Amino acid sequence: MRRKAMVANVPLDEYKATYNHTIIPLGRRGHPSEQASVVAFLMGPDASYVTGQTINVDGGYRMD
Protein backbone atom coordinates (compact mmCIF):
# COMPACT_ATOMS: atom_id res chain seq x y z
CA MET A 1 0.00 0.00 0.00
CA ARG A 2 2.88 2.36 0.79
CA ARG A 3 4.30 1.90 -2.68
CA LYS A 4 0.96 2.60 -4.36
CA ALA A 5 0.66 5.81 -2.35
CA MET A 6 4.16 6.84 -3.43
CA VAL A 7 3.38 6.11 -7.09
CA ALA A 8 0.16 8.14 -6.81
CA ASN A 9 2.14 10.92 -5.07
CA VAL A 10 -0.32 10.95 -2.18
CA PRO A 11 0.45 10.85 1.56
CA LEU A 12 0.05 7.35 2.97
CA ASP A 13 -2.67 8.31 5.49
CA GLU A 14 -4.73 9.97 2.78
CA TYR A 15 -4.29 6.97 0.49
CA LYS A 16 -5.40 4.58 3.26
CA ALA A 17 -8.52 6.65 3.97
CA THR A 18 -9.45 6.75 0.29
CA TYR A 19 -8.74 3.03 -0.07
CA ASN A 20 -10.92 2.11 2.89
CA HIS A 21 -13.84 4.22 1.67
CA THR A 22 -13.51 2.94 -1.90
CA ILE A 23 -12.90 -0.77 -1.31
CA ILE A 24 -14.67 -1.52 1.97
CA PRO A 25 -18.41 -0.67 1.93
CA LEU A 26 -18.42 0.22 5.66
CA GLY A 27 -15.60 2.66 4.92
CA ARG A 28 -13.15 1.50 7.56
CA ARG A 29 -10.93 -1.39 8.52
CA GLY A 30 -12.22 -3.84 11.08
CA HIS A 31 -11.02 -4.15 14.65
CA PRO A 32 -9.79 -7.45 16.10
CA SER A 33 -12.52 -7.23 18.74
CA GLU A 34 -15.16 -7.39 15.98
CA GLN A 35 -13.76 -10.66 14.72
CA ALA A 36 -13.33 -11.97 18.24
CA SER A 37 -16.98 -11.33 19.04
CA VAL A 38 -18.04 -13.53 16.12
CA VAL A 39 -15.69 -16.29 17.31
CA ALA A 40 -17.09 -15.98 20.84
CA PHE A 41 -20.62 -16.25 19.49
CA LEU A 42 -19.80 -19.34 17.43
CA MET A 43 -18.19 -21.01 20.43
CA GLY A 44 -21.11 -20.23 22.73
CA PRO A 45 -24.44 -21.95 23.30
CA ASP A 46 -26.38 -19.45 21.16
CA ALA A 47 -24.71 -20.89 18.05
CA SER A 48 -25.47 -24.52 18.86
CA TYR A 49 -27.79 -24.82 15.85
CA VAL A 50 -25.45 -23.08 13.36
CA THR A 51 -23.84 -25.57 10.99
CA GLY A 52 -21.87 -25.33 7.76
CA GLN A 53 -21.82 -21.56 7.44
CA THR A 54 -19.22 -19.13 6.21
CA ILE A 55 -19.40 -15.90 8.14
CA ASN A 56 -17.40 -13.06 6.63
CA VAL A 57 -16.41 -10.38 9.12
CA ASP A 58 -15.01 -7.93 6.60
CA GLY A 59 -17.25 -4.87 6.46
CA GLY A 60 -18.84 -6.00 3.21
CA TYR A 61 -15.54 -6.24 1.34
CA ARG A 62 -16.51 -9.66 0.09
CA MET A 63 -20.20 -9.80 -0.73
CA ASP A 64 -20.91 -13.24 -2.15
mmCIF file as Biopython writes it, N, C-alpha, C and O atoms, coordinates in Angstrom:
data_model
#
loop_
_atom_site.group_PDB
_atom_site.id
_atom_site.type_symbol
_atom_site.label_atom_id
_atom_site.label_alt_id
_atom_site.label_comp_id
_atom_site.label_asym_id
_atom_site.label_entity_id
_atom_site.label_seq_id
_atom_site.pdbx_PDB_ins_code
_atom_site.Cartn_x
_atom_site.Cartn_y
_atom_site.Cartn_z
_atom_site.occupancy
_atom_site.B_iso_or_equiv
_atom_site.auth_seq_id
_atom_site.auth_asym_id
_atom_site.pdbx_PDB_model_num
ATOM 1   N N  . MET A ? 1  ? 0.824   -1.175  0.000  1.0 0.0 1  A 1 
ATOM 2   C CA . MET A ? 1  ? 0.000   0.000   0.000  1.0 0.0 1  A 1 
ATOM 3   C C  . MET A ? 1  ? 0.880   1.255   0.000  1.0 0.0 1  A 1 
ATOM 4   O O  . MET A ? 1  ? 0.560   2.249   -0.651 1.0 0.0 1  A 1 
ATOM 5   N N  . ARG A ? 2  ? 1.981   1.195   0.731  1.0 0.0 2  A 1 
ATOM 6   C CA . ARG A ? 2  ? 2.882   2.359   0.790  1.0 0.0 2  A 1 
ATOM 7   C C  . ARG A ? 2  ? 3.417   2.696   -0.596 1.0 0.0 2  A 1 
ATOM 8   O O  . ARG A ? 2  ? 3.517   3.864   -0.971 1.0 0.0 2  A 1 
ATOM 9   N N  . ARG A ? 3  ? 3.757   1.665   -1.344 1.0 0.0 3  A 1 
ATOM 10  C CA . ARG A ? 3  ? 4.304   1.904   -2.683 1.0 0.0 3  A 1 
ATOM 11  C C  . ARG A ? 3  ? 3.264   2.520   -3.612 1.0 0.0 3  A 1 
ATOM 12  O O  . ARG A ? 3  ? 3.580   3.418   -4.393 1.0 0.0 3  A 1 
ATOM 13  N N  . LYS A ? 4  ? 2.024   2.040   -3.529 1.0 0.0 4  A 1 
ATOM 14  C CA . LYS A ? 4  ? 0.964   2.605   -4.360 1.0 0.0 4  A 1 
ATOM 15  C C  . LYS A ? 4  ? 0.727   4.073   -4.032 1.0 0.0 4  A 1 
ATOM 16  O O  . LYS A ? 4  ? 0.464   4.881   -4.922 1.0 0.0 4  A 1 
ATOM 17  N N  . ALA A ? 5  ? 0.820   4.412   -2.750 1.0 0.0 5  A 1 
ATOM 18  C CA . ALA A ? 5  ? 0.665   5.812   -2.350 1.0 0.0 5  A 1 
ATOM 19  C C  . ALA A ? 5  ? 1.803   6.653   -2.917 1.0 0.0 5  A 1 
ATOM 20  O O  . ALA A ? 5  ? 1.592   7.780   -3.366 1.0 0.0 5  A 1 
ATOM 21  N N  . MET A ? 6  ? 3.012   6.095   -2.890 1.0 0.0 6  A 1 
ATOM 22  C CA . MET A ? 6  ? 4.163   6.838   -3.430 1.0 0.0 6  A 1 
ATOM 23  C C  . MET A ? 6  ? 4.016   7.041   -4.927 1.0 0.0 6  A 1 
ATOM 24  O O  . MET A ? 6  ? 4.314   8.119   -5.440 1.0 0.0 6  A 1 
ATOM 25  N N  . VAL A ? 7  ? 3.554   6.005   -5.637 1.0 0.0 7  A 1 
ATOM 26  C CA . VAL A ? 7  ? 3.376   6.107   -7.087 1.0 0.0 7  A 1 
ATOM 27  C C  . VAL A ? 7  ? 2.302   7.145   -7.406 1.0 0.0 7  A 1 
ATOM 28  O O  . VAL A ? 7  ? 2.432   7.904   -8.366 1.0 0.0 7  A 1 
ATOM 29  N N  . ALA A ? 8  ? 1.242   7.175   -6.597 1.0 0.0 8  A 1 
ATOM 30  C CA . ALA A ? 8  ? 0.157   8.141   -6.814 1.0 0.0 8  A 1 
ATOM 31  C C  . ALA A ? 8  ? 0.509   9.526   -6.296 1.0 0.0 8  A 1 
ATOM 32  O O  . ALA A ? 8  ? -0.258  10.472  -6.481 1.0 0.0 8  A 1 
ATOM 33  N N  . ASN A ? 9  ? 1.686   9.657   -5.637 1.0 0.0 9  A 1 
ATOM 34  C CA . ASN A ? 9  ? 2.142   10.920  -5.066 1.0 0.0 9  A 1 
ATOM 35  C C  . ASN A ? 9  ? 1.131   11.486  -4.071 1.0 0.0 9  A 1 
ATOM 36  O O  . ASN A ? 9  ? 0.787   12.668  -4.099 1.0 0.0 9  A 1 
ATOM 37  N N  . VAL A ? 10 ? 0.673   10.604  -3.198 1.0 0.0 10 A 1 
ATOM 38  C CA . VAL A ? 10 ? -0.321  10.954  -2.181 1.0 0.0 10 A 1 
ATOM 39  C C  . VAL A ? 10 ? 0.229   10.506  -0.830 1.0 0.0 10 A 1 
ATOM 40  O O  . VAL A ? 10 ? 0.844   9.443   -0.742 1.0 0.0 10 A 1 
ATOM 41  N N  . PRO A ? 11 ? 0.018   11.298  0.229  1.0 0.0 11 A 1 
ATOM 42  C CA . PRO A ? 11 ? 0.454   10.852  1.558  1.0 0.0 11 A 1 
ATOM 43  C C  . PRO A ? 11 ? -0.205  9.524   1.937  1.0 0.0 11 A 1 
ATOM 44  O O  . PRO A ? 11 ? -1.359  9.274   1.588  1.0 0.0 11 A 1 
ATOM 45  N N  . LEU A ? 12 ? 0.524   8.691   2.640  1.0 0.0 12 A 1 
ATOM 46  C CA . LEU A ? 12 ? 0.051   7.346   2.969  1.0 0.0 12 A 1 
ATOM 47  C C  . LEU A ? 12 ? -1.276  7.370   3.726  1.0 0.0 12 A 1 
ATOM 48  O O  . LEU A ? 12 ? -2.175  6.592   3.408  1.0 0.0 12 A 1 
ATOM 49  N N  . ASP A ? 13 ? -1.417  8.248   4.723  1.0 0.0 13 A 1 
ATOM 50  C CA . ASP A ? 13 ? -2.669  8.314   5.495  1.0 0.0 13 A 1 
ATOM 51  C C  . ASP A ? 13 ? -3.859  8.656   4.613  1.0 0.0 13 A 1 
ATOM 52  O O  . ASP A ? 13 ? -4.940  8.086   4.760  1.0 0.0 13 A 1 
ATOM 53  N N  . GLU A ? 14 ? -3.650  9.588   3.699  1.0 0.0 14 A 1 
ATOM 54  C CA . GLU A ? 14 ? -4.730  9.967   2.776  1.0 0.0 14 A 1 
ATOM 55  C C  . GLU A ? 14 ? -5.082  8.811   1.844  1.0 0.0 14 A 1 
ATOM 56  O O  . GLU A ? 14 ? -6.253  8.558   1.562  1.0 0.0 14 A 1 
ATOM 57  N N  . TYR A ? 15 ? -4.051  8.113   1.370  1.0 0.0 15 A 1 
ATOM 58  C CA . TYR A ? 15 ? -4.287  6.967   0.491  1.0 0.0 15 A 1 
ATOM 59  C C  . TYR A ? 15 ? -5.070  5.879   1.212  1.0 0.0 15 A 1 
ATOM 60  O O  . TYR A ? 15 ? -5.996  5.298   0.646  1.0 0.0 15 A 1 
ATOM 61  N N  . LYS A ? 16 ? -4.697  5.597   2.482  1.0 0.0 16 A 1 
ATOM 62  C CA . LYS A ? 16 ? -5.403  4.581   3.257  1.0 0.0 16 A 1 
ATOM 63  C C  . LYS A ? 16 ? -6.866  4.957   3.445  1.0 0.0 16 A 1 
ATOM 64  O O  . LYS A ? 16 ? -7.744  4.106   3.295  1.0 0.0 16 A 1 
ATOM 65  N N  . ALA A ? 17 ? -7.140  6.204   3.767  1.0 0.0 17 A 1 
ATOM 66  C CA . ALA A ? 17 ? -8.516  6.650   3.972  1.0 0.0 17 A 1 
ATOM 67  C C  . ALA A ? 17 ? -9.330  6.497   2.691  1.0 0.0 17 A 1 
ATOM 68  O O  . ALA A ? 17 ? -10.466 6.024   2.728  1.0 0.0 17 A 1 
ATOM 69  N N  . THR A ? 18 ? -8.760  6.890   1.574  1.0 0.0 18 A 1 
ATOM 70  C CA . THR A ? 18 ? -9.452  6.748   0.288  1.0 0.0 18 A 1 
ATOM 71  C C  . THR A ? 18 ? -9.666  5.283   -0.039 1.0 0.0 18 A 1 
ATOM 72  O O  . THR A ? 18 ? -10.739 4.898   -0.504 1.0 0.0 18 A 1 
ATOM 73  N N  . TYR A ? 19 ? -8.650  4.463   0.200  1.0 0.0 19 A 1 
ATOM 74  C CA . TYR A ? 19 ? -8.741  3.032   -0.072 1.0 0.0 19 A 1 
ATOM 75  C C  . TYR A ? 19 ? -9.865  2.403   0.741  1.0 0.0 19 A 1 
ATOM 76  O O  . TYR A ? 19 ? -10.686 1.661   0.203  1.0 0.0 19 A 1 
ATOM 77  N N  . ASN A ? 20 ? -9.901  2.699   2.031  1.0 0.0 20 A 1 
ATOM 78  C CA . ASN A ? 20 ? -10.920 2.114   2.893  1.0 0.0 20 A 1 
ATOM 79  C C  . ASN A ? 20 ? -12.320 2.517   2.457  1.0 0.0 20 A 1 
ATOM 80  O O  . ASN A ? 20 ? -13.226 1.684   2.467  1.0 0.0 20 A 1 
ATOM 81  N N  . HIS A ? 21 ? -12.517 3.764   2.077  1.0 0.0 21 A 1 
ATOM 82  C CA . HIS A ? 21 ? -13.843 4.218   1.667  1.0 0.0 21 A 1 
ATOM 83  C C  . HIS A ? 21 ? -14.222 3.682   0.287  1.0 0.0 21 A 1 
ATOM 84  O O  . HIS A ? 21 ? -15.405 3.516   -0.011 1.0 0.0 21 A 1 
ATOM 85  N N  . THR A ? 22 ? -13.242 3.417   -0.537 1.0 0.0 22 A 1 
ATOM 86  C CA . THR A ? 22 ? -13.513 2.936   -1.896 1.0 0.0 22 A 1 
ATOM 87  C C  . THR A ? 22 ? -13.725 1.426   -1.933 1.0 0.0 22 A 1 
ATOM 88  O O  . THR A ? 22 ? -14.638 0.949   -2.607 1.0 0.0 22 A 1 
ATOM 89  N N  . ILE A ? 23 ? -12.909 0.680   -1.228 1.0 0.0 23 A 1 
ATOM 90  C CA . ILE A ? 23 ? -12.897 -0.768  -1.314 1.0 0.0 23 A 1 
ATOM 91  C C  . ILE A ? 23 ? -13.832 -1.433  -0.303 1.0 0.0 23 A 1 
ATOM 92  O O  . ILE A ? 23 ? -14.494 -2.419  -0.627 1.0 0.0 23 A 1 
ATOM 93  N N  . ILE A ? 24 ? -13.887 -0.906  0.905  1.0 0.0 24 A 1 
ATOM 94  C CA . ILE A ? 24 ? -14.671 -1.521  1.974  1.0 0.0 24 A 1 
ATOM 95  C C  . ILE A ? 24 ? -15.987 -0.752  2.121  1.0 0.0 24 A 1 
ATOM 96  O O  . ILE A ? 24 ? -15.957 0.429   2.468  1.0 0.0 24 A 1 
ATOM 97  N N  . PRO A ? 25 ? -17.132 -1.377  1.872  1.0 0.0 25 A 1 
ATOM 98  C CA . PRO A ? 25 ? -18.411 -0.673  1.931  1.0 0.0 25 A 1 
ATOM 99  C C  . PRO A ? 25 ? -18.686 0.050   3.258  1.0 0.0 25 A 1 
ATOM 100 O O  . PRO A ? 25 ? -19.329 1.100   3.252  1.0 0.0 25 A 1 
ATOM 101 N N  . LEU A ? 26 ? -18.219 -0.483  4.387  1.0 0.0 26 A 1 
ATOM 102 C CA . LEU A ? 26 ? -18.421 0.218   5.657  1.0 0.0 26 A 1 
ATOM 103 C C  . LEU A ? 26 ? -17.466 1.392   5.820  1.0 0.0 26 A 1 
ATOM 104 O O  . LEU A ? 26 ? -17.622 2.193   6.742  1.0 0.0 26 A 1 
ATOM 105 N N  . GLY A ? 27 ? -16.478 1.504   4.936  1.0 0.0 27 A 1 
ATOM 106 C CA . GLY A ? 27 ? -15.602 2.659   4.918  1.0 0.0 27 A 1 
ATOM 107 C C  . GLY A ? 27 ? -14.501 2.675   5.958  1.0 0.0 27 A 1 
ATOM 108 O O  . GLY A ? 27 ? -13.891 3.719   6.190  1.0 0.0 27 A 1 
ATOM 109 N N  . ARG A ? 28 ? -14.236 1.560   6.582  1.0 0.0 28 A 1 
ATOM 110 C CA . ARG A ? 28 ? -13.154 1.502   7.565  1.0 0.0 28 A 1 
ATOM 111 C C  . ARG A ? 28 ? -12.665 0.078   7.687  1.0 0.0 28 A 1 
ATOM 112 O O  . ARG A ? 28 ? -13.343 -0.866  7.284  1.0 0.0 28 A 1 
ATOM 113 N N  . ARG A ? 29 ? -11.481 -0.063  8.248  1.0 0.0 29 A 1 
ATOM 114 C CA . ARG A ? 29 ? -10.934 -1.389  8.518  1.0 0.0 29 A 1 
ATOM 115 C C  . ARG A ? 29 ? -11.551 -1.921  9.797  1.0 0.0 29 A 1 
ATOM 116 O O  . ARG A ? 29 ? -11.936 -1.151  10.677 1.0 0.0 29 A 1 
ATOM 117 N N  . GLY A ? 30 ? -11.644 -3.220  9.899  1.0 0.0 30 A 1 
ATOM 118 C CA . GLY A ? 30 ? -12.220 -3.844  11.078 1.0 0.0 30 A 1 
ATOM 119 C C  . GLY A ? 30 ? -11.258 -3.876  12.249 1.0 0.0 30 A 1 
ATOM 120 O O  . GLY A ? 30 ? -10.045 -3.754  12.081 1.0 0.0 30 A 1 
ATOM 121 N N  . HIS A ? 31 ? -11.813 -4.038  13.422 1.0 0.0 31 A 1 
ATOM 122 C CA . HIS A ? 31 ? -11.021 -4.151  14.647 1.0 0.0 31 A 1 
ATOM 123 C C  . HIS A ? 31 ? -10.974 -5.617  15.068 1.0 0.0 31 A 1 
ATOM 124 O O  . HIS A ? 31 ? -11.946 -6.343  14.856 1.0 0.0 31 A 1 
ATOM 125 N N  . PRO A ? 32 ? -9.883  -6.063  15.650 1.0 0.0 32 A 1 
ATOM 126 C CA . PRO A ? 32 ? -9.793  -7.453  16.100 1.0 0.0 32 A 1 
ATOM 127 C C  . PRO A ? 32 ? -10.938 -7.846  17.033 1.0 0.0 32 A 1 
ATOM 128 O O  . PRO A ? 32 ? -11.367 -9.000  17.026 1.0 0.0 32 A 1 
ATOM 129 N N  . SER A ? 33 ? -11.432 -6.918  17.821 1.0 0.0 33 A 1 
ATOM 130 C CA . SER A ? 33 ? -12.524 -7.232  18.739 1.0 0.0 33 A 1 
ATOM 131 C C  . SER A ? 33 ? -13.803 -7.598  17.989 1.0 0.0 33 A 1 
ATOM 132 O O  . SER A ? 33 ? -14.624 -8.362  18.497 1.0 0.0 33 A 1 
ATOM 133 N N  . GLU A ? 34 ? -13.976 -7.052  16.775 1.0 0.0 34 A 1 
ATOM 134 C CA . GLU A ? 34 ? -15.160 -7.387  15.983 1.0 0.0 34 A 1 
ATOM 135 C C  . GLU A ? 34 ? -15.088 -8.832  15.495 1.0 0.0 34 A 1 
ATOM 136 O O  . GLU A ? 34 ? -16.100 -9.532  15.469 1.0 0.0 34 A 1 
ATOM 137 N N  . GLN A ? 35 ? -13.921 -9.266  15.118 1.0 0.0 35 A 1 
ATOM 138 C CA . GLN A ? 35 ? -13.761 -10.659 14.717 1.0 0.0 35 A 1 
ATOM 139 C C  . GLN A ? 35 ? -13.862 -11.579 15.926 1.0 0.0 35 A 1 
ATOM 140 O O  . GLN A ? 35 ? -14.453 -12.656 15.849 1.0 0.0 35 A 1 
ATOM 141 N N  . ALA A ? 36 ? -13.287 -11.155 17.028 1.0 0.0 36 A 1 
ATOM 142 C CA . ALA A ? 36 ? -13.327 -11.969 18.243 1.0 0.0 36 A 1 
ATOM 143 C C  . ALA A ? 36 ? -14.749 -12.169 18.738 1.0 0.0 36 A 1 
ATOM 144 O O  . ALA A ? 36 ? -15.072 -13.231 19.270 1.0 0.0 36 A 1 
ATOM 145 N N  . SER A ? 37 ? -15.598 -11.172 18.574 1.0 0.0 37 A 1 
ATOM 146 C CA . SER A ? 37 ? -16.982 -11.327 19.037 1.0 0.0 37 A 1 
ATOM 147 C C  . SER A ? 37 ? -17.731 -12.376 18.213 1.0 0.0 37 A 1 
ATOM 148 O O  . SER A ? 37 ? -18.593 -13.075 18.744 1.0 0.0 37 A 1 
ATOM 149 N N  . VAL A ? 38 ? -17.417 -12.490 16.946 1.0 0.0 38 A 1 
ATOM 150 C CA . VAL A ? 38 ? -18.039 -13.533 16.122 1.0 0.0 38 A 1 
ATOM 151 C C  . VAL A ? 38 ? -17.538 -14.911 16.558 1.0 0.0 38 A 1 
ATOM 152 O O  . VAL A ? 38 ? -18.318 -15.860 16.643 1.0 0.0 38 A 1 
ATOM 153 N N  . VAL A ? 39 ? -16.256 -15.016 16.829 1.0 0.0 39 A 1 
ATOM 154 C CA . VAL A ? 39 ? -15.690 -16.285 17.307 1.0 0.0 39 A 1 
ATOM 155 C C  . VAL A ? 39 ? -16.327 -16.670 18.636 1.0 0.0 39 A 1 
ATOM 156 O O  . VAL A ? 39 ? -16.685 -17.830 18.842 1.0 0.0 39 A 1 
ATOM 157 N N  . ALA A ? 40 ? -16.470 -15.703 19.534 1.0 0.0 40 A 1 
ATOM 158 C CA . ALA A ? 40 ? -17.086 -15.980 20.843 1.0 0.0 40 A 1 
ATOM 159 C C  . ALA A ? 40 ? -18.523 -16.449 20.675 1.0 0.0 40 A 1 
ATOM 160 O O  . ALA A ? 40 ? -18.966 -17.366 21.366 1.0 0.0 40 A 1 
ATOM 161 N N  . PHE A ? 41 ? -19.253 -15.818 19.753 1.0 0.0 41 A 1 
ATOM 162 C CA . PHE A ? 41 ? -20.624 -16.251 19.488 1.0 0.0 41 A 1 
ATOM 163 C C  . PHE A ? 41 ? -20.656 -17.686 18.988 1.0 0.0 41 A 1 
ATOM 164 O O  . PHE A ? 41 ? -21.442 -18.500 19.473 1.0 0.0 41 A 1 
ATOM 165 N N  . LEU A ? 42 ? -19.803 -17.998 18.019 1.0 0.0 42 A 1 
ATOM 166 C CA . LEU A ? 42 ? -19.795 -19.338 17.435 1.0 0.0 42 A 1 
ATOM 167 C C  . LEU A ? 42 ? -19.388 -20.410 18.440 1.0 0.0 42 A 1 
ATOM 168 O O  . LEU A ? 42 ? -19.787 -21.567 18.311 1.0 0.0 42 A 1 
ATOM 169 N N  . MET A ? 43 ? -18.612 -20.038 19.417 1.0 0.0 43 A 1 
ATOM 170 C CA . MET A ? 43 ? -18.186 -21.007 20.432 1.0 0.0 43 A 1 
ATOM 171 C C  . MET A ? 43 ? -19.193 -21.139 21.569 1.0 0.0 43 A 1 
ATOM 172 O O  . MET A ? 43 ? -19.098 -22.060 22.381 1.0 0.0 43 A 1 
ATOM 173 N N  . GLY A ? 44 ? -20.149 -20.232 21.629 1.0 0.0 44 A 1 
ATOM 174 C CA . GLY A ? 44 ? -21.107 -20.227 22.727 1.0 0.0 44 A 1 
ATOM 175 C C  . GLY A ? 44 ? -22.356 -21.040 22.449 1.0 0.0 44 A 1 
ATOM 176 O O  . GLY A ? 44 ? -22.525 -21.557 21.344 1.0 0.0 44 A 1 
ATOM 177 N N  . PRO A ? 45 ? -23.227 -21.160 23.429 1.0 0.0 45 A 1 
ATOM 178 C CA . PRO A ? 45 ? -24.443 -21.952 23.305 1.0 0.0 45 A 1 
ATOM 179 C C  . PRO A ? 45 ? -25.468 -21.368 22.327 1.0 0.0 45 A 1 
ATOM 180 O O  . PRO A ? 45 ? -26.300 -22.102 21.793 1.0 0.0 45 A 1 
ATOM 181 N N  . ASP A ? 46 ? -25.415 -20.054 22.090 1.0 0.0 46 A 1 
ATOM 182 C CA . ASP A ? 46 ? -26.377 -19.449 21.160 1.0 0.0 46 A 1 
ATOM 183 C C  . ASP A ? 46 ? -26.179 -19.911 19.724 1.0 0.0 46 A 1 
ATOM 184 O O  . ASP A ? 46 ? -27.093 -19.794 18.908 1.0 0.0 46 A 1 
ATOM 185 N N  . ALA A ? 47 ? -25.006 -20.430 19.403 1.0 0.0 47 A 1 
ATOM 186 C CA . ALA A ? 47 ? -24.712 -20.890 18.047 1.0 0.0 47 A 1 
ATOM 187 C C  . ALA A ? 47 ? -24.798 -22.407 17.927 1.0 0.0 47 A 1 
ATOM 188 O O  . ALA A ? 47 ? -24.275 -22.978 16.970 1.0 0.0 47 A 1 
ATOM 189 N N  . SER A ? 48 ? -25.439 -23.057 18.868 1.0 0.0 48 A 1 
ATOM 190 C CA . SER A ? 48 ? -25.472 -24.519 18.864 1.0 0.0 48 A 1 
ATOM 191 C C  . SER A ? 48 ? -26.200 -25.101 17.654 1.0 0.0 48 A 1 
ATOM 192 O O  . SER A ? 48 ? -25.990 -26.266 17.318 1.0 0.0 48 A 1 
ATOM 193 N N  . TYR A ? 49 ? -27.042 -24.320 16.999 1.0 0.0 49 A 1 
ATOM 194 C CA . TYR A ? 49 ? -27.789 -24.817 15.852 1.0 0.0 49 A 1 
ATOM 195 C C  . TYR A ? 49 ? -27.216 -24.311 14.528 1.0 0.0 49 A 1 
ATOM 196 O O  . TYR A ? 49 ? -27.792 -24.569 13.472 1.0 0.0 49 A 1 
ATOM 197 N N  . VAL A ? 50 ? -26.107 -23.603 14.569 1.0 0.0 50 A 1 
ATOM 198 C CA . VAL A ? 50 ? -25.450 -23.081 13.365 1.0 0.0 50 A 1 
ATOM 199 C C  . VAL A ? 50 ? -24.500 -24.154 12.849 1.0 0.0 50 A 1 
ATOM 200 O O  . VAL A ? 50 ? -23.605 -24.604 13.563 1.0 0.0 50 A 1 
ATOM 201 N N  . THR A ? 51 ? -24.709 -24.557 11.596 1.0 0.0 51 A 1 
ATOM 202 C CA . THR A ? 51 ? -23.840 -25.567 10.992 1.0 0.0 51 A 1 
ATOM 203 C C  . THR A ? 51 ? -23.496 -25.178 9.562  1.0 0.0 51 A 1 
ATOM 204 O O  . THR A ? 51 ? -24.325 -24.614 8.848  1.0 0.0 51 A 1 
ATOM 205 N N  . GLY A ? 52 ? -22.289 -25.477 9.153  1.0 0.0 52 A 1 
ATOM 206 C CA . GLY A ? 52 ? -21.868 -25.333 7.759  1.0 0.0 52 A 1 
ATOM 207 C C  . GLY A ? 52 ? -22.015 -23.946 7.178  1.0 0.0 52 A 1 
ATOM 208 O O  . GLY A ? 52 ? -22.425 -23.805 6.026  1.0 0.0 52 A 1 
ATOM 209 N N  . GLN A ? 53 ? -21.695 -22.925 7.934  1.0 0.0 53 A 1 
ATOM 210 C CA . GLN A ? 53 ? -21.825 -21.560 7.443  1.0 0.0 53 A 1 
ATOM 211 C C  . GLN A ? 53 ? -20.474 -20.894 7.297  1.0 0.0 53 A 1 
ATOM 212 O O  . GLN A ? 53 ? -19.539 -21.190 8.041  1.0 0.0 53 A 1 
ATOM 213 N N  . THR A ? 54 ? -20.377 -19.998 6.342  1.0 0.0 54 A 1 
ATOM 214 C CA . THR A ? 54 ? -19.223 -19.134 6.213  1.0 0.0 54 A 1 
ATOM 215 C C  . THR A ? 54 ? -19.671 -17.749 6.630  1.0 0.0 54 A 1 
ATOM 216 O O  . THR A ? 54 ? -20.591 -17.179 6.044  1.0 0.0 54 A 1 
ATOM 217 N N  . ILE A ? 55 ? -19.028 -17.223 7.626  1.0 0.0 55 A 1 
ATOM 218 C CA . ILE A ? 55 ? -19.398 -15.901 8.137  1.0 0.0 55 A 1 
ATOM 219 C C  . ILE A ? 55 ? -18.237 -14.965 7.868  1.0 0.0 55 A 1 
ATOM 220 O O  . ILE A ? 55 ? -17.172 -15.097 8.471  1.0 0.0 55 A 1 
ATOM 221 N N  . ASN A ? 56 ? -18.438 -14.028 6.971  1.0 0.0 56 A 1 
ATOM 222 C CA . ASN A ? 56 ? -17.400 -13.058 6.629  1.0 0.0 56 A 1 
ATOM 223 C C  . ASN A ? 56 ? -17.515 -11.849 7.564  1.0 0.0 56 A 1 
ATOM 224 O O  . ASN A ? 56 ? -18.567 -11.214 7.642  1.0 0.0 56 A 1 
ATOM 225 N N  . VAL A ? 57 ? -16.458 -11.550 8.248  1.0 0.0 57 A 1 
ATOM 226 C CA . VAL A ? 57 ? -16.406 -10.379 9.121  1.0 0.0 57 A 1 
ATOM 227 C C  . VAL A ? 57 ? -15.423 -9.433  8.466  1.0 0.0 57 A 1 
ATOM 228 O O  . VAL A ? 57 ? -14.266 -9.328  8.873  1.0 0.0 57 A 1 
ATOM 229 N N  . ASP A ? 58 ? -15.912 -8.737  7.430  1.0 0.0 58 A 1 
ATOM 230 C CA . ASP A ? 58 ? -15.007 -7.929  6.604  1.0 0.0 58 A 1 
ATOM 231 C C  . ASP A ? 58 ? -15.610 -6.599  6.158  1.0 0.0 58 A 1 
ATOM 232 O O  . ASP A ? 58 ? -15.101 -5.976  5.226  1.0 0.0 58 A 1 
ATOM 233 N N  . GLY A ? 59 ? -16.667 -6.164  6.795  1.0 0.0 59 A 1 
ATOM 234 C CA . GLY A ? 59 ? -17.245 -4.865  6.463  1.0 0.0 59 A 1 
ATOM 235 C C  . GLY A ? 59 ? -17.893 -4.804  5.096  1.0 0.0 59 A 1 
ATOM 236 O O  . GLY A ? 59 ? -18.099 -3.718  4.555  1.0 0.0 59 A 1 
ATOM 237 N N  . GLY A ? 60 ? -18.216 -5.957  4.531  1.0 0.0 60 A 1 
ATOM 238 C CA . GLY A ? 60 ? -18.839 -5.995  3.207  1.0 0.0 60 A 1 
ATOM 239 C C  . GLY A ? 60 ? -17.857 -6.060  2.068  1.0 0.0 60 A 1 
ATOM 240 O O  . GLY A ? 60 ? -18.253 -6.005  0.903  1.0 0.0 60 A 1 
ATOM 241 N N  . TYR A ? 61 ? -16.572 -6.178  2.384  1.0 0.0 61 A 1 
ATOM 242 C CA . TYR A ? 61 ? -15.544 -6.237  1.344  1.0 0.0 61 A 1 
ATOM 243 C C  . TYR A ? 61 ? -15.811 -7.383  0.366  1.0 0.0 61 A 1 
ATOM 244 O O  . TYR A ? 61 ? -15.600 -7.251  -0.839 1.0 0.0 61 A 1 
ATOM 245 N N  . ARG A ? 62 ? -16.268 -8.484  0.900  1.0 0.0 62 A 1 
ATOM 246 C CA . ARG A ? 62 ? -16.509 -9.663  0.088  1.0 0.0 62 A 1 
ATOM 247 C C  . ARG A ? 62 ? -17.978 -10.034 0.167  1.0 0.0 62 A 1 
ATOM 248 O O  . ARG A ? 62 ? -18.386 -10.779 1.058  1.0 0.0 62 A 1 
ATOM 249 N N  . MET A ? 63 ? -18.761 -9.527  -0.746 1.0 0.0 63 A 1 
ATOM 250 C CA . MET A ? 63 ? -20.198 -9.804  -0.731 1.0 0.0 63 A 1 
ATOM 251 C C  . MET A ? 63 ? -20.510 -10.888 -1.748 1.0 0.0 63 A 1 
ATOM 252 O O  . MET A ? 63 ? -20.658 -10.620 -2.940 1.0 0.0 63 A 1 
ATOM 253 N N  . ASP A ? 64 ? -20.606 -12.099 -1.263 1.0 0.0 64 A 1 
ATOM 254 C CA . ASP A ? 64 ? -20.909 -13.243 -2.151 1.0 0.0 64 A 1 
ATOM 255 C C  . ASP A ? 64 ? -22.382 -13.515 -2.155 1.0 0.0 64 A 1 
ATOM 256 O O  . ASP A ? 64 ? -22.838 -14.433 -2.836 1.0 0.0 64 A 1 
#
